[in-house]
Amino acid sequence: MKTAVVGIGNILLGDEGVGVQVVEELKKLELPEGIEVYDGATSGIAILNFLEGVDRAIIVDAVKGGGAPGTVYRFRLGDVLDSNDVVSLHDIDFTLAYRVTRDILDLPEDIIVIGIEPERIENSLELSEKVKKVIPEVLNKILEELSINRL
């Protein structure tokens, strides 16, 4: 089974870059064959290239879900495509691109989103302490999704 793990975000905007920071940590781990890890930055359409032809995908992103900063969310993309319950900061780019191309491209049906509630989105290369503190939890959730022993 082929799986793509994609971190989304802008590392120049503090907590908005948490998805990219998480996948950079994930790249340091020895992962089994069939798992590819990508820095998707902020381009929703380009991210589809990473998803084409895989069996499943995990997207990691800053998500405004209304919780306290550092709250970690897990949901299936298909469950929220037409809902406003949890909103990714990149929902306009990524989810629109996914909606438009899912029947044209060979995209996975099984897409899990691991989202982290941001504390501050501002010009900064640093994550807030509350968001930085949950990175190990997020890594463990990803490893759990991949059926890999936790850190």
N, C-alpha and C positions, 0 to 999 in steps of 0.2 A: 504494500500500500504506500502510495506516494503522498506526502504531506508537506505543505508550505506553511511556514510561520512568518508572518509579515508584520513588522513594526511600522506604524504610521506616525508621523509627527514632524514638527519643525523644531529642531534643537536650539534654534535662536530665540525661542519664545518660552523659556522656562518649562513649566509643567506640560505644555503642549507637546514637547518632544519626548515624553515618557515612553511611548511605544518604541521609538528608535533606541532609546537608552536600554530598554529591556532586551531587545533582540541583540544588541551589542554584547550584553552579558551572556545571553544564551549561546552566542557564537563561540564563547570561550569554553563551553562544555563539549565533551565528546558525545555526539549524538549518533544513534544508529543510522544505517543506510536508509535512504528513502525519505529522510527529513531534510528539507532545505530551509535555510533561514535567510530572510531578506530585509534590508532597510528600504522601506517603501517611501520614505520621506513624506511629501505632501500631495503627490499626484495620484488621484484616484484612478484615472484611466491607465496609467503606467503599471499600477499594481495588478491589474488584470493579467498582464503578461506573466507575472509570478504564479497566478492561479490556474492558468490554462493547462489542462491535461493532468492536474493532480486529483487525487481521490477526496482529499479533505484539506481544509485550511483553518489556520488560527490567525486572527487579526488582533494585534495589540495596539491600543490607541487610548488617548485621553478621551474621556466620555463625560458629558454633563448629564448626570442622571438624577441630580437633586440631593444626593447624599453628602455626607461630610467629606472634606478634602482627604484623599487617600483611600476612600471607599473603593473596593475592587468589585467589579461587576462581571458576570458571565452570562452570555445569552447567545442564542442562535440568530444569525443574521436574518434568516427567513422569518423568524417570529416577529421581527421589528421593522421589516421593510416598509410596511404600510401603517406603522404606528408611530406615535410621538412620545412613547413612554420613556425610552432611553435614546438620547441623541448624541451621536458621535460628532466630534468637532469637524470631522471630514465627511459628514453624511452627504452633503451636496455632491461632492466629487465622487467618492467611492460608491455609495449606494445607488446614485443615479447611473453611474457607469455600469454597475452590476445589473441593475434592472433592465437597462437598454440592451445589454449584450449577452445576458445569461442564456438566451435561447439560440444565439448565433455562435458563440464561442463554446469551447469545451470546458466550462467552469464547474467546479464542484457544487453539489447541493448542500453538502455538509460544511458549513462555515461557522465556526465558533468565534465570538468576539470576547476578548478579555479587555475590559475597560477600566481605567483608573480615573477617579474624580479628581480634577486638578484643583489646586488652591489658588495659583496665580498664573495668568497668561500675560507675560510682559517681556520686554527685551531683556533676556538673560540666558546665559549658557548653563545655568544651574537649576536643578530641580528644587522645589521647596522641600523642607525636611519631612513633612507629612507624606509627600509622594515618594521621596527617596526611600523612606523607611519601609514601604510596602513592596519594593522591588523583589526581595526574596520570596514573599508570598506569591507574587505574580509569576515568578519563575517556577515555583512549585506547582501552581495551577496549570501552567503550560505543560510541565513534565507529566502531571497527572493526566491531562488530555492526551498526551502522547503515549501513555501507559509505560512511563519510565519511572524508576525509583526516584523518590524525592531527594533533594539536596540534604 
